[in-house]
Amino acid sequence: MQIVNRLFAMNRGLRLRRQLAEIERLMQALPHRVHAELALLTRRELDQAGESDFPHLYGTPPDQRYSPFGTGNEIGLGRARSGSPQIAIRGIALWLAVVYHETKDSPHANMQELHRQTLRVLRLMKEMCAGKRDAIDSWMHQSGAVA
C-alpha cells in the first residue's frame, strides 16, 4: 500500500510542478497594475482555505470531497488561463492557496520540494508588489499630493 501511496504522490507532484511552472508564466504575463490585487486575493484565499475543515480540498466541489486529491488546483488553473486579468488573478490565487495547503505538511519529499517552490512564488509575488507599494506610499505622503 505504501508503494501505491508513493506512486500517487509522485504523480501528483509531477502534475503540480508542471502547473506551477505555468502559473509562474501566467503571473509574469499579468499587467503590472494587477500585481497588488493578486497579492491581496492570494492572501485572502490562503486565509479562507486555512479556516476550512480540509484546507487541501479548498475550492473542490462538495460532490468530489472524498477523492484522494482535491480539484481546486484544476479549477484555479483553468481560471488562470483566462484572457481576462480579473479572472486570471482569481485563478492564480486559488491555485496557490490550494497547492500551499496540499503540500504544507506532506511526508513525501517531492511534495515538500513543491511546497518550497510555492513559497518561493509567494515571496516573488510579495517582492513584485513591494516596490509598487513603496512608490504609492511615498507619493501619498508627498506634500500637495493629497487634496
Backbone hydrogen bonds, N-H to C=O, Kabsch-Sander energy under -0.5 kcal/mol:
donor,donor_aa,acceptor,acceptor_aa,energy
5,N,1,M,-2.4
6,R,2,Q,-2.5
7,L,3,I,-2.4
8,F,4,V,-2.6
9,A,5,N,-2.6
10,M,6,R,-2.8
11,N,7,L,-2.7
12,R,8,F,-2.7
13,G,9,A,-2.7
14,L,10,M,-2.2
15,R,11,N,-2.2
16,L,12,R,-2.7
17,R,13,G,-2.2
18,R,14,L,-2.0
19,Q,15,R,-2.1
20,L,16,L,-2.5
21,A,17,R,-1.9
22,E,18,R,-1.7
23,I,19,Q,-2.8
24,E,20,L,-2.6
25,R,21,A,-1.9
26,L,22,E,-2.6
27,M,23,I,-2.5
28,Q,24,E,-2.3
29,A,25,R,-1.6
30,L,26,L,-0.6
30,L,27,M,-1.0
34,V,31,P,-1.8
35,H,32,H,-1.2
38,L,34,V,-2.4
39,A,35,H,-2.2
40,L,36,A,-2.1
41,L,37,E,-2.7
42,T,38,L,-2.5
43,R,39,A,-2.2
44,R,40,L,-2.1
45,E,41,L,-2.7
46,L,42,T,-2.7
47,D,43,R,-2.2
48,Q,44,R,-2.6
49,A,45,E,-2.7
50,G,46,L,-2.2
51,E,47,D,-1.4
52,S,48,Q,-0.8
52,S,49,A,-0.8
57,L,54,F,-2.0
58,Y,55,P,-1.5
60,T,57,L,-2.1
64,Q,61,P,-2.1
65,R,62,P,-1.3
67,S,64,Q,-1.3
75,I,71,T,-2.2
76,G,72,G,-2.6
77,L,73,N,-2.5
78,G,74,E,-2.2
79,R,75,I,-2.0
80,A,76,G,-2.6
81,R,77,L,-1.5
82,S,79,R,-1.8
88,A,84,S,-2.6
89,I,85,P,-2.4
90,R,86,Q,-1.3
91,G,87,I,-2.1
92,I,88,A,-2.6
93,A,89,I,-2.3
94,L,90,R,-2.2
95,W,91,G,-2.7
96,L,92,I,-2.7
97,A,93,A,-2.1
98,V,94,L,-2.5
99,V,95,W,-2.6
100,Y,96,L,-2.3
101,H,97,A,-2.0
102,E,98,V,-2.3
103,T,99,V,-2.1
104,K,100,Y,-1.0
106,S,103,T,-1.1
112,Q,108,H,-2.0
113,E,109,A,-2.2
114,L,110,N,-1.7
115,H,111,M,-2.0
116,R,112,Q,-2.0
117,Q,113,E,-2.1
118,T,114,L,-2.3
119,L,115,H,-2.5
120,R,116,R,-1.9
121,V,117,Q,-2.0
122,L,118,T,-2.2
123,R,119,L,-2.4
124,L,120,R,-2.5
125,M,121,V,-2.4
126,K,122,L,-2.1
127,E,123,R,-2.5
128,M,124,L,-2.3
129,C,125,M,-1.5
130,A,126,K,-1.6
131,G,127,E,-1.1
132,K,128,M,-0.6
133,R,129,C,-2.7
134,D,130,A,-2.3
135,A,131,G,-1.9
136,I,132,K,-2.5
137,D,133,R,-2.9
138,S,134,D,-2.6
139,W,135,A,-2.0
140,M,136,I,-2.4
141,H,137,D,-1.5
142,Q,138,S,-0.6
142,Q,139,W,-0.8
145,A,142,Q,-1.5
146,V,142,Q,-0.5
147,A,145,A,-0.6
